[in-house]
Amino acid sequence: MNIDLIFQIAGVGIVVAVINQLLTRAGRDEQALLITIAGLVVVLFILTEQIGTLFDSIKRIFDL
């Protein structure tokens, strides 16, 4: 597992948390929720790519 993946996910989390706090304090709770959902989707796309790579590695290892 690459350490860059962990830093990418942590970076997205930090940015989403800061923007969420700013929007919540400004009274824009709906936009804060949308930013949180968008951050979750971005992280899921990153993880989906890594899971695909994992499956490709498993197929190659076991010659499937």
Stockholm file with secondary structure:
# STOCKHOLM 1.0

chainA/1-64         MNIDLIFQIAGVGIVVAVINQLLTRAGRDEQALLITIAGLVVVLFILTEQIGTLFDSIKRIFDL
#=GR chainA/1-64 SS CCHHHHHHHHHHHHHHHHHHHHHHHTTCHHHHHHHHHHHHHHHHHHHHHHHHHHHHHHHHHTTC
#=GC SS_cons        CCHHHHHHHHHHHHHHHHHHHHHHHTTCHHHHHHHHHHHHHHHHHHHHHHHHHHHHHHHHHTTC
//
